[in-house]
Amino acid sequence: MSIWVREMGLADRSIWAEMRQQLFDDLSIDAQNKEIDDLLEDEDCRGYIALDEDQASGSVQTIAARVWEEP
């Protein structure tokens, strides 16, 4: 079995929102879409999707990198 991982973009917003809805069911789909739009605009954040051989999604991962400065 092969798995492909790729960065998500605006075209992936609906599947991303559906998967986030399963984790954060207290937010509406509209609120999920707003947060995803914010994530896509953030230069320090990336979303990735894992796909199986049939291009069916298996999981979504959102990664935020924070800039660290020494005090």
C-alpha positions in Angstrom: 0.0 0.0 0.0 1.3 3.4 -0.9 0.6 6.7 0.9 1.1 10.1 -0.6 1.4 13.2 1.5 1.0 16.7 0.0 0.4 20.2 1.1 -3.2 21.3 1.1 -4.5 24.4 -0.5 -7.8 26.3 -1.0 -9.1 23.4 -3.2 -8.9 21.1 -0.2 -10.8 23.4 2.1 -14.0 21.3 2.1 -12.3 18.0 3.1 -10.1 19.8 5.6 -13.2 21.4 7.2 -15.0 18.1 7.3 -12.1 16.4 9.0 -11.7 19.3 11.4 -15.4 19.1 12.2 -14.9 15.6 13.5 -12.3 16.9 15.9 -13.8 20.2 16.8 -17.6 19.6 16.6 -18.4 22.7 18.6 -17.5 24.9 15.6 -19.8 25.2 12.6 -18.5 24.4 9.1 -18.5 28.2 8.3 -16.3 28.8 11.4 -14.1 25.9 10.3 -13.8 27.4 6.8 -12.9 30.8 8.3 -10.1 29.2 10.4 -8.8 27.3 7.4 -8.8 30.6 5.4 -6.8 32.2 8.2 -4.4 29.2 8.2 -3.9 29.4 4.5 -3.0 33.1 4.7 -0.5 32.5 7.6 3.0 32.1 6.2 4.0 30.1 9.3 1.3 27.5 9.0 0.9 24.5 6.6 -1.8 21.8 6.2 -1.0 18.4 4.8 -3.2 15.5 3.7 -2.4 11.9 3.5 -3.9 10.0 0.6 -4.1 6.3 -0.1 -3.6 4.6 -3.5 -7.1 5.4 -4.6 -6.6 9.1 -3.7 -9.0 8.7 -0.8 -8.1 10.9 2.2 -6.9 9.2 5.3 -5.9 12.1 7.6 -5.2 15.8 7.8 -2.4 17.4 9.7 -2.1 21.1 10.4 1.3 22.4 11.4 2.1 25.9 12.8 5.7 27.0 13.1 6.2 29.8 15.7 9.1 32.2 15.5 11.3 31.9 18.5 13.4 34.8 19.8 15.7 34.7 22.7 14.7 37.1 25.5 
